[in-house]
């Protein structure tokens, strides 16, 4: 029994997908070792920053090492200084955390969002409660009720 071209293609693709190396990358990683600060990002609030060792980076994420593991799915802010522009703020999600023999962890973070200072300002503005929508007449009415209440207190 001979296979059709489509059946052979399907088998080849299945083998290709089944034997993909564990450390596959969508983007080329640039090796660049440097200490940096990252801060946890929970419920739209920045936590206390801590030092990590960046091992490599790409347009899609950052690889780093740290003495403690980071929970999968947790988010962190990384500030990237730029010489002739405002710093770049990256929101990254932990997608991989592998223990190493020396007790440290190799951690892979995927880029979730890039925020410049304008975007951060917009984010902060979006987190603020909406301004009061009371009209001038309603505000005046509340003031008058307050004055009437004070007067009633002194009269009785």
trRosetta pair geometry for C-beta under 8 A, 3 or more apart (Angstrom, degrees):
i j d omega theta_ij theta_ji phi_ij phi_ji
3 7 4.2 -125 -172 90 103 127
3 8 5.1 126 114 -55 126 84
3 11 7.6 -15 -178 -6 162 136
4 7 4.7 97 52 6 77 103
4 8 7.1 -142 94 -3 41 86
5 8 5.8 -57 -151 37 31 111
5 9 6.3 32 152 -20 65 107
6 9 5.6 -53 -146 36 32 113
6 10 6.3 34 154 -21 64 105
7 10 5.7 -52 -148 34 31 113
7 11 6.5 31 153 -18 63 104
8 11 5.8 -55 -150 36 32 111
8 12 6.4 33 152 -20 66 106
9 12 5.7 -54 -147 36 32 112
9 13 6.3 30 155 -16 66 106
10 13 5.9 -54 -146 38 30 109
10 14 6.4 34 153 -23 63 106
11 14 5.6 -54 -149 33 32 114
11 15 6.6 29 154 -16 65 104
12 15 5.9 -57 -152 37 31 108
12 16 6.3 34 150 -21 65 107
13 16 5.4 -51 -145 36 34 116
13 17 6.3 29 157 -15 67 106
14 17 6.0 -58 -147 40 28 106
14 18 6.1 27 155 -22 65 112
15 18 5.6 -56 -139 37 30 112
15 19 6.2 -6 172 10 66 112
16 19 7.0 -82 -146 50 18 85
16 20 7.2 46 156 -64 58 87
17 20 6.3 -24 -156 -26 34 113
20 24 5.3 -19 165 -49 108 143
21 24 5.5 138 72 -59 80 80
25 28 7.0 102 122 -94 134 24
25 29 6.0 -98 -137 -27 159 101
25 58 7.0 147 -172 -40 121 168
26 58 8.0 150 74 126 74 148
26 60 5.7 39 72 -1 114 168
27 58 3.8 144 102 165 119 132
27 59 5.1 -148 -144 44 159 86
27 60 4.5 160 3 6 133 111
27 61 7.7 153 44 24 124 79
28 58 6.2 164 81 -122 39 115
29 56 4.2 39 172 155 115 135
29 57 6.9 142 -153 68 75 18
29 58 4.8 -73 -97 -53 55 111
29 63 6.7 12 -144 2 138 127
30 56 6.1 164 78 -160 40 83
30 57 5.8 -24 57 64 92 72
30 58 6.6 146 6 -83 77 59
31 55 7.1 -43 -142 159 73 67
31 56 4.9 -44 -102 -97 47 101
32 54 6.7 -9 96 118 83 111
32 55 7.9 110 65 146 46 23
32 56 6.4 108 27 -118 66 44
32 57 6.2 -35 43 16 116 100
33 53 6.7 -1 -160 177 86 97
33 54 6.8 171 -139 88 35 65
33 55 6.0 1 -97 -123 79 45
34 53 7.6 168 86 -156 26 59
34 54 5.2 -7 60 54 75 108
35 51 5.7 -4 -174 -167 108 108
35 52 7.3 160 -152 83 61 35
35 53 5.8 -38 -97 -101 64 64
35 54 7.5 168 -107 13 11 80
36 51 7.3 150 80 -148 28 61
36 52 6.0 -26 67 64 78 82
36 53 7.8 129 21 -116 75 18
36 54 5.2 34 7 -23 124 115
36 64 7.8 -95 48 -114 110 135
36 78 6.5 33 143 -151 136 101
36 79 8.0 -174 -174 60 105 66
37 49 4.4 31 175 172 115 126
37 50 6.8 157 -146 77 75 19
37 51 5.9 -45 -93 -91 67 55
37 52 7.6 126 -119 17 20 78
37 78 7.9 158 91 -134 51 61
37 79 6.9 0 75 36 96 102
38 49 6.6 169 88 -146 22 81
38 50 6.8 -26 62 61 69 68
38 52 5.5 2 9 7 112 127
38 64 7.9 -174 -20 34 140 174
38 76 4.4 26 168 167 120 128
38 77 6.5 160 -162 75 69 46
38 78 5.0 -30 -105 -86 92 78
38 92 7.6 -58 -141 46 131 125
39 46 4.9 26 130 -170 136 98
39 47 5.5 177 178 66 84 66
39 48 6.8 -157 -136 104 92 17
39 49 4.1 -54 -77 -86 95 74
39 50 7.6 129 -95 10 51 63
39 76 6.4 150 72 -160 35 77
39 77 4.8 -15 59 53 92 100
40 46 7.3 134 79 -165 54 48
40 47 3.5 7 60 33 101 134
40 48 7.4 20 24 44 101 54
40 74 6.8 -44 -137 170 96 117
40 75 7.4 95 -165 85 58 59
40 76 5.9 -51 -103 -103 37 76
40 77 8.0 6 86 12 8 82
41 44 7.6 9 179 -112 88 20
41 45 7.4 164 -153 77 52 35
41 46 6.1 -24 -100 -102 70 58
41 47 7.2 -127 -61 5 27 88
41 75 4.3 -61 67 110 105 103
41 76 6.0 167 3 -110 94 17
41 77 5.2 103 -56 -33 118 91
41 91 6.3 -52 36 -136 170 95
42 45 6.1 -29 74 60 65 84
42 47 6.3 43 14 -43 103 113
42 74 7.8 -33 -78 -152 95 91
42 75 7.3 157 -72 55 52 95
44 123 7.7 -164 -151 169 104 103
44 127 5.3 171 155 -109 142 131
46 49 7.9 -5 167 -55 110 83
46 77 6.0 -38 -118 16 106 143
52 64 4.7 34 152 167 124 141
52 65 7.1 162 -175 75 84 41
52 66 4.8 -44 -124 -82 94 104
52 107 7.8 -68 -155 50 137 133
53 64 5.9 150 80 -165 49 84
53 65 4.7 -17 67 59 109 90
53 66 7.1 177 24 -73 78 53
54 57 6.5 0 -180 -49 122 104
54 62 6.0 -59 -135 -172 104 113
54 63 7.4 102 -164 80 63 52
54 64 4.9 -49 -104 -99 46 97
55 63 4.7 -58 65 108 105 98
55 64 5.8 170 3 -108 85 31
55 65 5.9 76 -45 -16 117 92
55 106 7.6 -24 6 -136 156 89
56 62 7.5 171 92 -158 50 50
56 63 4.5 16 54 46 88 115
57 61 7.3 -148 -148 107 60 41
57 62 4.8 -13 -108 -110 86 73
57 63 7.2 -147 -71 22 42 71
58 61 5.9 14 56 50 93 62
58 62 7.8 -166 27 -75 62 38
59 111 7.5 -68 150 3 48 153
60 110 6.4 -29 157 -146 85 77
60 111 5.6 -139 -170 18 36 110
61 92 6.8 107 -140 -139 76 109
61 95 7.4 -58 -128 23 154 128
61 108 6.4 38 146 -180 142 82
61 109 5.4 178 -164 94 99 55
61 110 4.5 -52 -90 -111 126 41
61 111 5.3 -136 -78 -20 56 77
62 78 6.7 60 -5 -24 164 172
62 90 7.6 113 -23 109 129 153
62 92 6.1 -43 29 -119 113 154
62 108 7.8 164 86 -155 46 46
62 109 4.9 -6 58 60 88 106
62 111 7.8 97 -12 -62 83 81
63 106 6.9 -8 -172 -173 100 91
63 107 7.3 156 -157 82 52 50
63 108 5.6 -19 -105 -104 76 69
63 109 7.7 -175 -81 23 30 73
64 106 7.9 160 86 -155 35 49
64 107 5.3 -23 68 64 81 99
64 109 7.0 9 12 0 107 112
65 100 7.4 -16 -134 -1 114 146
65 104 5.1 33 -180 151 107 133
65 105 6.6 158 -152 78 62 47
65 106 5.9 -32 -96 -98 80 53
65 107 7.0 151 -102 14 26 85
66 69 7.7 153 83 -85 107 19
66 70 6.8 60 54 -32 147 103
66 104 6.5 162 82 -165 26 93
66 105 5.6 -22 62 58 76 98
66 107 6.0 2 15 -2 108 134
67 103 7.2 6 -151 123 72 95
67 104 5.6 -63 -103 -113 42 80
67 105 7.6 49 139 12 7 88
68 105 6.8 -32 116 9 20 130
69 97 4.8 93 -158 166 95 132
69 99 6.9 -47 -74 -74 117 83
69 105 4.6 144 -90 -84 66 162
69 107 7.4 153 -145 -82 54 111
70 74 5.8 -124 168 59 94 128
70 76 7.4 -41 -157 -39 149 133
70 94 4.7 -157 112 -97 113 152
70 97 5.5 -161 55 -96 68 135
70 105 7.3 176 4 105 73 147
70 107 5.4 55 27 -131 116 143
71 74 4.5 88 72 -25 91 122
71 94 6.5 129 89 66 42 149
71 97 7.6 -67 -111 -6 9 158
72 94 5.4 -131 -123 110 35 103
72 95 6.9 55 -145 -134 88 20
72 96 7.6 39 -108 -76 99 17
72 97 6.2 -131 -64 9 78 112
73 93 6.4 -19 -148 -172 32 106
73 94 6.4 -38 20 65 22 88
74 93 7.2 161 83 -149 31 63
74 94 5.1 20 52 15 78 121
75 91 6.1 0 -173 -176 116 91
75 92 6.8 154 -154 81 64 42
75 93 5.3 -33 -96 -94 76 70
75 94 7.7 -135 -75 -2 30 78
75 112 6.5 -33 -127 8 113 157
76 91 7.7 160 80 -154 36 49
76 92 5.2 -25 64 65 85 95
76 93 8.0 160 19 -88 72 25
76 94 7.3 67 -4 -45 109 91
76 109 6.7 -65 47 -128 115 146
77 89 6.0 -14 -165 -172 105 99
77 90 7.0 146 -157 76 51 50
77 91 6.1 -26 -98 -98 68 62
77 92 7.7 157 -96 19 18 82
78 89 7.4 155 77 -157 45 50
78 90 4.6 -15 59 59 96 104
78 92 5.9 29 -4 -5 114 126
78 109 7.9 127 -27 104 134 156
79 87 5.1 16 -175 157 96 138
79 88 7.5 147 -160 77 49 47
79 89 5.5 -20 -103 -103 68 74
79 90 7.9 -168 -77 20 22 74
80 87 6.2 158 75 -170 45 83
80 88 4.3 -18 62 62 106 98
80 89 7.5 -168 20 -77 76 26
80 90 6.4 48 -14 -13 113 109
81 87 5.1 -45 -104 -108 47 100
82 85 4.4 -18 104 60 132 90
82 86 7.0 32 49 80 114 27
82 87 6.1 165 11 -109 82 40
82 88 6.1 72 -31 -17 119 95
85 88 7.9 37 105 -49 115 87
86 116 5.9 94 84 -170 124 93
86 117 4.6 -74 169 -17 158 120
87 117 7.7 90 54 -56 68 95
88 114 6.5 -27 -174 -162 105 99
88 115 7.9 136 -172 71 58 46
88 116 6.5 -43 -117 -97 63 70
89 114 7.5 134 78 -166 53 50
89 115 4.5 -34 77 72 104 94
89 116 7.2 156 24 -102 87 19
89 117 8.0 107 -3 -71 117 47
89 119 7.8 -153 58 77 110 110
89 120 5.9 58 38 -66 151 123
90 111 6.2 -71 -164 -127 113 90
90 113 7.5 159 -160 85 49 51
90 114 5.9 -23 -106 -107 70 66
90 115 7.6 177 -86 24 22 75
91 111 7.7 88 75 -165 57 57
91 112 4.5 -68 109 69 96 107
91 113 4.1 14 44 52 120 93
91 114 7.7 -138 20 -67 78 24
91 115 6.7 58 -21 -8 102 111
92 109 3.8 39 164 161 126 125
92 110 6.6 149 -159 68 76 32
92 111 6.0 -44 -104 -99 76 41
92 112 6.2 170 -110 4 18 92
93 109 6.4 152 70 -159 30 75
93 110 5.3 -25 62 59 88 88
93 112 5.0 88 -21 -54 102 119
94 97 6.1 13 179 -47 121 109
94 107 6.2 -50 -134 -170 101 107
94 108 7.4 108 -158 79 57 53
94 109 5.6 -42 -92 -100 48 78
95 108 5.2 -59 68 103 89 101
95 109 6.8 136 11 -124 84 24
95 110 4.7 52 -23 -17 134 112
96 106 7.4 -24 124 114 106 86
96 107 6.6 159 91 -157 68 39
96 108 3.5 31 46 34 111 115
97 105 5.5 1 -170 177 84 129
97 106 7.6 165 -149 83 37 50
97 107 5.0 5 -106 -110 75 82
97 108 7.6 -132 -58 27 46 69
98 105 6.6 148 72 -161 38 74
98 106 4.8 -13 60 58 97 98
98 107 7.8 -171 23 -75 64 41
99 103 7.7 -31 -165 -145 98 24
99 104 7.9 153 -153 91 57 32
99 105 5.6 -45 -100 -102 48 78
100 103 7.2 -34 77 39 77 21
100 104 5.1 -8 47 69 119 76
100 105 6.5 -175 1 -97 89 22
100 106 5.9 94 -52 -23 111 91
111 114 7.0 1 -173 -53 119 86
114 119 7.7 93 115 47 56 167
115 119 3.8 -141 -149 98 77 124
115 120 4.9 102 150 -59 124 76
115 123 6.5 -21 -135 -19 144 138
116 119 5.2 96 44 11 60 102
116 120 7.2 -116 103 -5 31 90
117 120 5.6 -52 -146 36 34 112
117 121 6.3 37 153 -20 65 103
118 121 5.6 -53 -151 36 31 113
118 122 6.4 32 150 -18 64 105
119 122 5.5 -52 -148 37 34 113
119 123 6.2 39 151 -23 66 103
120 123 5.5 -50 -148 34 33 114
120 124 6.4 32 153 -17 65 103
121 124 5.8 -53 -147 37 31 109
121 125 6.2 33 153 -18 65 106
122 125 5.5 -53 -146 39 32 113
122 126 6.2 34 153 -23 65 105
123 126 5.7 -54 -148 34 30 112
123 127 6.6 27 153 -19 63 106
124 127 5.8 -57 -151 34 33 110
124 128 7.0 42 150 -30 63 98
125 128 5.9 -47 -156 18 36 114
130 133 7.5 3 129 -40 115 101
134 138 4.5 -122 -167 87 94 128
134 139 5.4 113 129 -56 121 87
134 142 8.0 -6 -175 -9 151 135
135 138 4.9 97 55 8 75 101
135 139 7.1 -139 98 -3 40 89
136 139 5.7 -57 -149 38 32 112
136 140 6.2 34 153 -21 66 107
137 140 5.6 -55 -148 37 31 113
137 141 6.3 37 151 -24 64 104
138 141 5.5 -50 -149 32 33 115
138 142 6.7 35 152 -18 63 101
139 142 5.8 -52 -153 34 34 111
139 143 6.6 34 150 -18 65 104
140 143 5.6 -54 -150 36 34 113
140 144 6.3 34 152 -19 67 105
141 144 5.7 -54 -148 36 31 111
141 145 6.5 33 153 -18 65 103
142 145 5.7 -52 -147 36 32 111
142 146 6.4 36 152 -21 63 105
143 146 5.6 -55 -153 35 31 115
143 147 6.5 30 151 -18 66 104
144 147 5.7 -52 -146 36 34 110
144 148 6.2 34 154 -19 66 106
145 148 5.6 -54 -144 38 31 112
145 149 6.3 35 154 -22 64 105
146 149 5.7 -53 -149 34 29 112
146 150 6.6 28 154 -18 64 104
147 150 5.8 -53 -150 35 33 110
147 151 6.3 32 152 -17 66 106
148 151 5.7 -55 -147 39 32 112
148 152 6.2 34 154 -22 65 106
149 152 5.7 -53 -145 35 30 112
149 153 6.6 36 153 -25 62 103
150 153 5.7 -52 -155 28 32 115
150 154 6.8 22 153 -11 64 106
151 154 6.0 -62 -151 40 34 104
151 155 6.1 28 156 -19 69 112
152 155 5.8 -58 -141 38 31 110
152 156 6.3 3 170 3 67 110
153 156 7.0 -75 -146 46 20 88
